[in-house]
Every structure is written in C-alpha cells, then in structure tokens.
C-alpha cells in the first residue's frame, strides 16, 4: 500500500487531558480567543463515546461572517469533490502542550467520516464521526510525537486548524508515512474516558493480532433518518430529551433493518425504509435472537404493545 496516498487529515484542537467535559477539571488550553474567553470549545468531548455508539469530534475550520467554514474534503481525496462526506479517513488530532512547549499528537480517529459542513445538535457540534473501537486518546505521558508547524518547521500547520498534508515535498511525505506507521503499529496504553490515571483499566487481546473487516456507516444517512422520524424510539416511544432534559437532545440509536453484517458489499441506503431510530433497550432487543431469529421492528413493537396492555406475550 502506498501510505503517502492514504486519506489523512490533521486537526489542531485545544489541549485537554480527557476530552470529556464531565471529567476534565482544568479548562481547555491553547484553543484561541474563543476558548480562552468561554473556557470551552466544540472539541471538549471529542473522545467521549455517545449512547448511540459513535464518537463525535469537532475541529474549528474557521469563521467567515460569523458562519463556520467548510472542510475541503476534496483536499483529502479528489473523489470527494461535490460530496458532503468522506469516509475511511485517518483523522489525527494535534494540540499545543501547556506552557507552549510545542505541538504534539494527542490521539486519532481511524476509519472516520469527515463532514464537509458542521452539524449542530443542541449543545453539540461536530464535523467528524468515528466508532469507539477506532478511536485512540493517548495518555498524557504518551503524547510525545511532534506535530509540525510551518512557522518553526517549514511545513505543517499554518494559521488554519486544518492541515491536509497534501503536498508531495519530502518533509511532508516522510511525516505522513511516519504518522501512518505509528498509528498502524500502536498497541500501547490508551487513555480511556472512564478511567483515572491511577485506576485499573482492563483490556483483552493485547497479545494477538486480528485482521477484521469493518463496515462503514454513513453519518449523512443517519441525519436524514432522524430528520424524517425525529429522535423518538419508533418501538416504545422513548425520547431522551423529554425524560432527561435538553442536554440529551438527539441521543438515539439508529437501527439498520437489514443488519450491515449481512450486506456484504457497498450498497445504497434509504434513510426512511432501511433505517429506524430506536432507544438502546429496543436496539438490544432487535439484535437478540428469539427462537433462532431476531425480531423485526414490527414484531418487537407488537410484543411491546401486548405487554404494555398486560396481555401475555410468548
């Protein structure tokens, strides 16, 4: 594989220990005037998995007349010209260390989807999506790999928070290869959002290498599904925002009526007929085999209605 042509995007974000707003005790550092003034930024939860099974990341692409600029995804891959999303991208997050001690890589998304335009949902904003198993947040002691800056290194980040690393100059090509090799071979400690530095973290499989097929989900199809159905479970009617408050707006799973694992090839997705919003409990039930097969959404809803009415359901 020619690693120099691998789809990759470098993102400059503010510096945090956990990138989980509920856990970070120190305010974001090095994120520009907005972060300094407001003590927060869009990337404060970049490494926190949400209840729908995704990590939603953000990088500030800049503002023009108060509007967020777009990510020029065609600069990552020419095939993305005219498209709204680009999948299977390695997104590398970089930040300036506290006390201006240089810029380093703090983590990455592998097999990520990059959105051309920011999506704003309640108090959440994102333009990057990845599954938690493809997300690595490095522990602070492991954040040692330098992120180059044009002002000091002659290549790398300029004034923009996005570096497409598209140049074919020797330094850029060499750095891309080094980063891609580092990510591919990294099997060290990870910073888990639920564990303190002095807490035990239990992992399995460190001594084994597995080659697996990953199935990419389309973030735009999810958004179109929610635009049609809303964020209410179509089985039991659960609405996280109504139950828990505005901070839980739009937190809902989206179920593939025909499981992705059964679709062996790339295919078109109809957000209305192929996808359906469901709560985590109903999602679990839809993937649970009863008498050798999983229930369809209609079958599960019928069972739910019978139980709700106090009728026996076998």
BAPASE-707987 format. One line per 4 residues: for each residue x, y, z of N, C-alpha, C. Coordinates in steps of 0.02 Angstrom, whole numbers, always signed. Example, Ala and Ser with C-alpha at 12.3 -4.5 7.8 and 13.67 -1.06 7.14 Angstrom:
<pts>
+660:-284:+390:+615:-225:+390:+660:-165:+390; +642:-112:+354:+684:-53:+357:+645:+2:+394
</pts>
This chain:
<pts>
+42:-60:+0:+0:+0:+0:+44:+63:+0; +28:+110:-42:+64:+173:-44:+37:+218:+11; +71:+218:+68:+45:+256:+126:+43:+330:+114; +83:+355:+66:+83:+427:+54:+17:+450:+25
-24:+403:-3:-88:+421:-33:-146:+404:+13; -131:+379:+72:-183:+363:+120:-223:+425:+138; -289:+419:+147:-330:+477:+163:-316:+497:+236; -293:+557:+245:-274:+580:+312:-288:+654:+319
-308:+674:+379:-322:+744:+395:-294:+759:+464; -255:+813:+469:-227:+834:+534:-269:+892:+560; -289:+887:+623:-333:+938:+653:-301:+967:+715; -297:+1032:+718:-271:+1067:+776:-329:+1084:+823
-325:+1057:+884:-379:+1069:+932:-349:+1094:+997; -391:+1114:+1043:-368:+1137:+1108:-341:+1078:+1148; -300:+1093:+1198:-269:+1039:+1238:-312:+1024:+1300; -326:+959:+1310:-361:+935:+1369:-333:+867:+1389
-347:+848:+1450:-323:+783:+1474:-368:+727:+1451; -434:+735:+1458:-481:+681:+1443:-525:+693:+1383; -534:+755:+1363:-582:+772:+1310:-650:+742:+1326; -669:+749:+1388:-735:+729:+1413:-754:+782:+1464
-802:+824:+1446:-818:+884:+1485:-837:+867:+1557; -863:+807:+1568:-884:+788:+1635:-825:+768:+1679; -766:+757:+1649:-709:+733:+1686:-651:+783:+1691; -642:+824:+1639:-587:+871:+1639:-597:+925:+1692
-550:+931:+1737:-556:+981:+1790:-522:+1046:+1771; -475:+1044:+1724:-442:+1105:+1701:-474:+1128:+1636; -478:+1193:+1625:-508:+1218:+1563:-465:+1203:+1503; -494:+1204:+1443:-455:+1193:+1382:-399:+1244:+1376
-343:+1224:+1348:-286:+1268:+1340:-264:+1271:+1268; -243:+1330:+1247:-216:+1338:+1180:-266:+1334:+1124; -328:+1354:+1137:-379:+1347:+1086:-400:+1411:+1052; -364:+1465:+1063:-382:+1528:+1032:-424:+1572:+1077
-444:+1630:+1050:-478:+1681:+1089:-545:+1657:+1116; -584:+1620:+1075:-650:+1598:+1097:-644:+1551:+1157; -599:+1502:+1152:-590:+1454:+1206:-564:+1489:+1269; -517:+1535:+1261:-490:+1572:+1318:-545:+1611:+1354
-589:+1641:+1316:-642:+1683:+1346:-697:+1641:+1377; -717:+1586:+1343:-775:+1547:+1365:-758:+1484:+1405; -693:+1469:+1408:-670:+1410:+1446:-700:+1344:+1419; -718:+1344:+1356:-744:+1283:+1325:-735:+1290:+1250
-748:+1235:+1215:-743:+1235:+1143:-779:+1174:+1115; -789:+1173:+1050:-827:+1119:+1019:-794:+1050:+1026; -728:+1049:+1038:-692:+986:+1041:-686:+956:+1111; -721:+985:+1160:-711:+963:+1230:-736:+891:+1242
-776:+863:+1196:-799:+794:+1204:-778:+750:+1145; -722:+768:+1113:-701:+732:+1053:-689:+657:+1062; -671:+637:+1123:-654:+567:+1134:-704:+532:+1180; -762:+561:+1187:-814:+532:+1230:-864:+494:+1186
-870:+428:+1194:-921:+391:+1156:-991:+411:+1179; -1036:+421:+1132:-1105:+438:+1149:-1148:+375:+1151; -1208:+381:+1176:-1251:+324:+1185:-1270:+289:+1120; -1264:+325:+1064:-1282:+293:+1001:-1225:+253:+971
-1170:+247:+1009:-1115:+205:+987:-1064:+239:+943; -1063:+305:+939:-1015:+342:+899:-977:+392:+942; -918:+412:+918:-884:+470:+944:-894:+527:+893; -911:+585:+919:-923:+643:+876:-868:+695:+890
-827:+707:+841:-771:+753:+850:-782:+819:+815; -744:+869:+837:-750:+935:+807:-682:+967:+801; -672:+999:+745:-615:+1043:+735:-642:+1108:+706; -619:+1164:+733:-644:+1229:+710:-612:+1245:+642
-652:+1245:+588:-625:+1259:+522:-618:+1333:+506; -635:+1376:+555:-632:+1448:+545:-701:+1477:+534; -705:+1542:+541:-769:+1577:+533:-763:+1630:+479; -817:+1638:+441:-822:+1691:+392:-890:+1725:+402
-889:+1788:+421:-951:+1825:+435:-995:+1788:+486; -962:+1760:+536:-998:+1726:+590:-1021:+1655:+573; -1007:+1632:+513:-1027:+1565:+491:-966:+1519:+489; -976:+1456:+510:-922:+1408:+508:-902:+1392:+436
-837:+1393:+423:-813:+1373:+358:-822:+1297:+349; -813:+1274:+288:-819:+1203:+274:-750:+1170:+275; -751:+1105:+283:-690:+1066:+274:-686:+1047:+200; -632:+1063:+168:-624:+1049:+97:-603:+976:+89
-653:+931:+93:-637:+860:+93:-606:+837:+28; -615:+876:-26:-583:+858:-89:-507:+867:-84; -484:+905:-34:-411:+911:-24:-383:+849:+10; -427:+808:+40:-406:+745:+69:-406:+691:+15
-459:+691:-26:-465:+643:-81:-504:+678:-137; -476:+680:-196:-507:+715:-252:-575:+688:-268; -588:+624:-253:-652:+593:-269:-710:+623:-228; -694:+661:-175:-745:+691:-132:-772:+758:-159
-746:+780:-215:-769:+844:-242:-843:+842:-255; -880:+890:-227:-952:+893:-236:-992:+851:-187; -958:+813:-144:-992:+771:-95:-994:+805:-27; -1038:+780:+16:-1045:+809:+83:-1005:+772:+136
-986:+709:+122:-949:+670:+171:-894:+631:+136; -843:+613:+175:-789:+570:+150:-774:+520:+205; -777:+456:+189:-767:+403:+238:-697:+374:+234; -681:+333:+284:-618:+295:+287:-557:+342:+289
-563:+395:+330:-509:+444:+337:-476:+434:+405; -410:+440:+407:-375:+442:+471:-371:+515:+492; -403:+531:+548:-403:+600:+574:-355:+602:+633; -304:+644:+628:-253:+648:+679:-262:+714:+717
-274:+708:+782:-285:+767:+824:-219:+790:+855; -206:+854:+847:-144:+884:+874:-162:+943:+918; -120:+957:+967:-132:+1013:+1012:-66:+1039:+1039; -68:+1103:+1059:-9:+1134:+1089:-7:+1117:+1163
+50:+1090:+1184:+57:+1071:+1254:+51:+1132:+1300; +29:+1122:+1362:+26:+1178:+1409:+94:+1213:+1415; +92:+1278:+1428:+153:+1319:+1434:+190:+1324:+1368; +152:+1314:+1312:+182:+1324:+1245:+245:+1282:+1235
+242:+1219:+1255:+301:+1175:+1249:+302:+1137:+1183; +269:+1163:+1133:+268:+1130:+1068:+203:+1094:+1055; +191:+1075:+992:+130:+1041:+972:+143:+966:+964; +95:+926:+985:+102:+853:+983:+38:+821:+960
+43:+758:+940:-17:+718:+926:-46:+694:+992; -111:+706:+1002:-143:+684:+1064:-188:+623:+1053; -204:+607:+991:-246:+550:+978:-268:+549:+905; -312:+502:+889:-335:+497:+820:-401:+459:+814
-435:+470:+758:-491:+429:+735:-465:+390:+674; -475:+325:+673:-460:+287:+612:-527:+268:+580; -527:+261:+515:-588:+244:+477:-644:+292:+495; -628:+355:+497:-677:+407:+516:-715:+434:+456
-772:+464:+469:-809:+501:+419:-800:+575:+432; -779:+612:+380:-769:+684:+386:-826:+718:+350; -859:+764:+384:-916:+801:+355:-891:+868:+329; -915:+886:+270:-895:+950:+241:-919:+1008:+285
-980:+1002:+310:-1011:+1055:+350:-1022:+1033:+422; -1017:+1079:+468:-1029:+1065:+538:-1103:+1047:+549; -1116:+1001:+593:-1183:+985:+614:-1192:+1008:+686; -1244:+1046:+699:-1258:+1071:+767:-1322:+1038:+792
-1315:+1004:+849:-1372:+970:+881:-1375:+991:+954; -1420:+1035:+970:-1424:+1060:+1039:-1359:+1095:+1058; -1326:+1070:+1111:-1263:+1100:+1132:-1203:+1063:+1103; -1215:+1019:+1054:-1161:+980:+1024:-1149:+1003:+953
-1086:+1007:+934:-1068:+1023:+865:-1014:+974:+843; -1018:+950:+781:-968:+903:+758:-961:+905:+682; -903:+884:+659:-891:+875:+587:-848:+814:+574; -841:+772:+626:-802:+710:+621:-839:+655:+659
-843:+595:+631:-879:+540:+664:-837:+477:+658; -833:+439:+714:-797:+376:+713:-827:+330:+765; -814:+265:+758:-836:+216:+808:-782:+209:+861; -802:+200:+924:-754:+199:+980:-696:+151:+971
-707:+93:+939:-652:+46:+932:-598:+72:+884; -614:+124:+846:-565:+154:+801:-538:+220:+827; -549:+233:+892:-529:+296:+922:-476:+284:+975; -423:+324:+973:-370:+320:+1022:-356:+390:+1050
-361:+397:+1115:-338:+456:+1150:-276:+436:+1190; -220:+466:+1174:-158:+447:+1207:-156:+473:+1279; -129:+433:+1326:-117:+459:+1393:-67:+517:+1389; -68:+561:+1436:-26:+621:+1432:+49:+604:+1425
+71:+550:+1459:+141:+532:+1455:+161:+504:+1387; +111:+485:+1346:+125:+458:+1280:+119:+510:+1225; +102:+570:+1243:+93:+622:+1192:+160:+655:+1176; +200:+618:+1139:+270:+639:+1126:+285:+649:+1052
+242:+627:+1008:+256:+633:+937:+239:+704:+913; +288:+736:+886:+283:+807:+868:+233:+818:+811; +197:+874:+815:+154:+898:+761:+188:+959:+731; +207:+958:+668:+247:+1013:+639:+206:+1076:+628
+241:+1132:+634:+212:+1198:+622:+253:+1233:+569; +219:+1262:+520:+254:+1295:+465:+300:+1350:+490; +279:+1385:+543:+318:+1442:+567:+386:+1421:+596; +390:+1360:+623:+452:+1338:+654:+486:+1280:+617
+446:+1240:+581:+474:+1180:+549:+477:+1185:+473; +446:+1236:+445:+447:+1243:+372:+393:+1203:+337; +353:+1165:+373:+296:+1129:+345:+249:+1112:+403; +189:+1091:+386:+140:+1075:+439:+86:+1128:+444
+57:+1133:+505:+2:+1181:+517:+24:+1252:+504; -20:+1290:+470:-9:+1361:+463:-56:+1397:+511; -92:+1447:+486:-139:+1484:+528:-204:+1446:+537; -219:+1399:+492:-281:+1362:+495:-275:+1302:+541
-332:+1282:+570:-332:+1223:+613:-332:+1157:+575; -336:+1161:+509:-336:+1102:+466:-272:+1100:+425; -241:+1042:+425:-183:+1031:+382:-197:+968:+342; -203:+975:+276:-221:+918:+234:-160:+876:+215
-101:+902:+229:-38:+866:+215:-38:+839:+144; -63:+879:+97:-69:+856:+28:-6:+868:-14; +39:+908:+11:+100:+923:-26:+143:+860:-35; +177:+856:-91:+222:+799:-104:+295:+817:-90
+307:+870:-52:+376:+885:-34:+403:+831:+13; +468:+824:+15:+500:+769:+51:+480:+767:+125; +480:+825:+158:+464:+826:+229:+393:+802:+243; +345:+826:+204:+275:+808:+215:+263:+734:+202
+291:+709:+146:+282:+638:+130:+312:+594:+184; +371:+612:+208:+404:+573:+260:+362:+574:+324; +336:+632:+342:+298:+638:+404:+233:+599:+399; +198:+602:+342:+137:+563:+333:+151:+489:+344
+204:+465:+315:+221:+394:+321:+237:+376:+394; +273:+420:+428:+291:+407:+498:+229:+402:+541; +182:+449:+531:+121:+450:+571:+78:+389:+556; +71:+372:+493:+30:+315:+474:+59:+250:+501
+125:+244:+499:+158:+185:+527:+149:+182:+602; +156:+239:+635:+148:+242:+708:+77:+221:+729; +27:+246:+693:-43:+230:+709:-56:+156:+696; -32:+131:+640:-44:+61:+622:-12:+13:+672
+45:+32:+699:+82:-13:+743:+69:-1:+817; +33:+52:+833:+24:+69:+903:-18:+17:+939; +10:-11:+991:-27:-58:+1032:-17:-45:+1106; +1:+18:+1121:+16:+36:+1189:-46:+58:+1228
-33:+89:+1284:-86:+111:+1329:-130:+163:+1296; -194:+160:+1310:-241:+209:+1286:-272:+246:+1345; -290:+308:+1333:-323:+347:+1386:-397:+336:+1380; -427:+300:+1427:-497:+285:+1425:-537:+339:+1462
-593:+359:+1432:-630:+415:+1460:-660:+398:+1528; -667:+333:+1543:-699:+316:+1607:-649:+301:+1662; -584:+305:+1649:-535:+284:+1699:-487:+340:+1716; -474:+350:+1781:-423:+396:+1803:-354:+365:+1792
-302:+406:+1795:-235:+380:+1783:-216:+326:+1833; -242:+330:+1894:-223:+281:+1945:-274:+225:+1953; -323:+223:+1907:-372:+170:+1909:-350:+113:+1863; -370:+53:+1880:-353:-4:+1837:-396:-2:+1774
-366:-18:+1717:-401:-23:+1654:-392:-94:+1629; -447:-128:+1616:-444:-197:+1596:-454:-204:+1521; -406:-235:+1488:-410:-245:+1416:-398:-318:+1401; -418:-340:+1341:-407:-409:+1320:-378:-410:+1251
-341:-464:+1236:-319:-475:+1168:-256:-439:+1149; -218:-410:+1198:-159:-371:+1180:-106:-413:+1146; -104:-479:+1159:-51:-521:+1132:-68:-549:+1063; -127:-534:+1038:-149:-563:+975:-161:-508:+924
-151:-526:+861:-166:-481:+806:-221:-511:+764; -274:-473:+752:-330:-497:+713:-340:-451:+653; -350:-481:+594:-369:-442:+536:-444:-446:+530; -478:-389:+531:-551:-389:+530:-577:-345:+474
-637:-359:+452:-671:-316:+404:-714:-267:+443; -709:-204:+427:-752:-154:+460:-803:-128:+409; -863:-117:+433:-917:-93:+390:-930:-20:+407; -925:+23:+357:-931:+94:+369:-1004:+116:+371
-1022:+156:+420:-1089:+184:+425:-1088:+254:+396; -1143:+274:+367:-1147:+339:+334:-1181:+389:+381; -1142:+439:+404:-1168:+488:+451:-1224:+530:+420; -1218:+543:+355:-1270:+583:+322:-1336:+545:+319
-1333:+478:+309:-1394:+438:+308:-1427:+439:+376; -1387:+436:+429:-1415:+440:+497:-1452:+506:+506; -1422:+562:+485:-1453:+627:+494:-1519:+631:+454; -1519:+602:+394:-1580:+603:+354:-1635:+561:+386
-1615:+505:+417:-1663:+463:+453:-1696:+502:+510; -1655:+536:+550:-1681:+573:+607:-1723:+633:+584; -1704:+662:+527:-1744:+718:+501:-1814:+695:+483; -1821:+632:+461:-1887:+605:+442:-1927:+583:+503
-1896:+542:+547:-1932:+511:+602:-1930:+552:+667; -1880:+595:+674:-1869:+628:+738:-1827:+583:+782; -1816:+604:+844:-1771:+568:+890:-1809:+529:+943; -1866:+503:+925:-1908:+464:+969:-1906:+391:+948
-1896:+346:+996:-1894:+275:+981:-1958:+253:+946; -1950:+221:+889:-2008:+200:+849:-2039:+135:+875; -2009:+106:+927:-2038:+46:+957:-2078:+63:+1020; -2045:+97:+1068:-2078:+109:+1133:-2094:+183:+1145
-2070:+228:+1100:-2087:+298:+1107:-2040:+338:+1152; -1987:+307:+1177:-1941:+342:+1223:-1908:+401:+1188; -1906:+458:+1224:-1874:+519:+1199:-1827:+543:+1253; -1762:+538:+1242:-1712:+554:+1293:-1717:+626:+1316
-1731:+672:+1271:-1735:+743:+1289:-1794:+755:+1336; -1851:+724:+1323:-1910:+734:+1365:-1901:+704:+1434; -1864:+649:+1438:-1854:+615:+1502:-1798:+647:+1542; -1742:+663:+1510:-1682:+685:+1547:-1665:+759:+1538
-1697:+793:+1491:-1683:+864:+1483:-1646:+880:+1419; -1636:+945:+1407:-1610:+969:+1343:-1540:+944:+1327; -1500:+929:+1379:-1433:+905:+1366:-1431:+837:+1332; -1488:+804:+1329:-1492:+737:+1299:-1529:+738:+1232
-1536:+797:+1204:-1571:+803:+1140:-1535:+763:+1086; -1574:+728:+1046:-1550:+692:+987:-1505:+632:+1003; -1505:+610:+1067:-1467:+550:+1084:-1513:+490:+1072; -1501:+455:+1018:-1543:+399:+997:-1501:+354:+953
-1514:+289:+957:-1481:+242:+910:-1519:+242:+844; -1483:+225:+791:-1514:+215:+726:-1501:+143:+704; -1555:+104:+696:-1550:+33:+682:-1555:+20:+607; -1511:-23:+581:-1516:-46:+512:-1564:-106:+510
-1618:-98:+475:-1669:-150:+474:-1641:-215:+446; -1600:-210:+394:-1560:-267:+372:-1489:-256:+399; -1466:-297:+446:-1402:-284:+478:-1345:-275:+428; -1301:-226:+443:-1246:-213:+398:-1203:-274:+387
-1196:-316:+439:-1154:-375:+433:-1179:-424:+380; -1244:-420:+363:-1272:-464:+312:-1266:-435:+242; -1247:-372:+238:-1240:-340:+173:-1166:-340:+156; -1146:-384:+113:-1076:-398:+102:-1041:-348:+57
-1078:-307:+22:-1049:-260:-25:-1075:-190:-11; -1040:-141:-38:-1062:-72:-34:-1130:-65:-68; -1177:-29:-37:-1244:-26:-63:-1276:+41:-47; -1329:+56:-83:-1367:+117:-70:-1410:+108:-9
-1418:+161:+29:-1459:+159:+91:-1515:+210:+84; -1576:+187:+97:-1634:+231:+100:-1644:+248:+174; -1633:+311:+194:-1637:+330:+265:-1705:+318:+296; -1758:+313:+255:-1826:+305:+281:-1846:+231:+285
-1831:+193:+232:-1853:+123:+231:-1801:+75:+259; -1737:+94:+260:-1684:+49:+283:-1661:+63:+355; -1677:+122:+381:-1654:+142:+447:-1714:+160:+492; -1704:+153:+557:-1758:+171:+604:-1728:+191:+671
-1750:+248:+700:-1724:+268:+766:-1753:+225:+822; -1711:+199:+866:-1734:+159:+922:-1692:+175:+984; -1721:+166:+1042:-1684:+177:+1104:-1635:+119:+1115; -1585:+127:+1159:-1536:+73:+1170:-1568:+7:+1191
-1620:+8:+1233:-1652:-54:+1255:-1685:-91:+1197; -1722:-53:+1157:-1755:-84:+1099:-1703:-107:+1047; -1649:-69:+1042:-1596:-89:+995:-1566:-156:+1016; -1555:-164:+1081:-1530:-228:+1107:-1579:-283:+1090
-1643:-270:+1100:-1694:-321:+1088:-1697:-340:+1014; -1688:-291:+970:-1689:-305:+898:-1632:-350:+876; -1577:-348:+914:-1519:-390:+897:-1516:-453:+939; -1569:-468:+976:-1571:-528:+1017:-1612:-582:+981
-1584:-641:+974:-1620:-694:+940:-1671:-727:+985; -1732:-732:+960:-1787:-766:+994:-1807:-825:+950; -1802:-886:+978:-1817:-946:+939:-1776:-949:+874; -1714:-926:+879:-1668:-933:+822:-1666:-876:+774
-1707:-824:+784:-1704:-767:+738:-1719:-702:+775; -1695:-647:+747:-1706:-581:+776:-1775:-555:+754; -1807:-521:+800:-1872:-492:+784:-1864:-432:+738; -1912:-422:+695:-1914:-362:+654:-1940:-305:+698
-1931:-242:+677:-1960:-187:+716:-2034:-194:+726; -2070:-218:+675:-2143:-227:+682:-2159:-280:+734; -2123:-335:+733:-2135:-389:+780:-2120:-367:+852; -2065:-331:+860:-2047:-308:+927:-2098:-257:+952
-2121:-214:+908:-2171:-164:+929:-2236:-198:+950; -2255:-250:+913:-2316:-287:+932:-2308:-319:+1001; -2249:-348:+1015:-2237:-378:+1080:-2240:-324:+1135; -2210:-267:+1121:-2210:-212:+1169:-2282:-189:+1184
-2322:-181:+1133:-2391:-158:+1142:-2432:-209:+1182; -2421:-274:+1170:-2458:-325:+1207:-2439:-323:+1281; -2373:-318:+1294:-2350:-316:+1364:-2376:-253:+1398; -2376:-198:+1363:-2399:-135:+1391:-2473:-140:+1410
-2510:-178:+1373:-2582:-187:+1387:-2595:-241:+1437; -2541:-274:+1461:-2549:-326:+1511:-2568:-393:+1481; -2559:-401:+1416:-2575:-464:+1384:-2515:-510:+1387; -2526:-574:+1389:-2472:-623:+1389:-2438:-622:+1322
-2372:-622:+1323:-2334:-620:+1260:-2282:-675:+1262; -2289:-725:+1220:-2242:-781:+1220:-2201:-778:+1156
</pts>
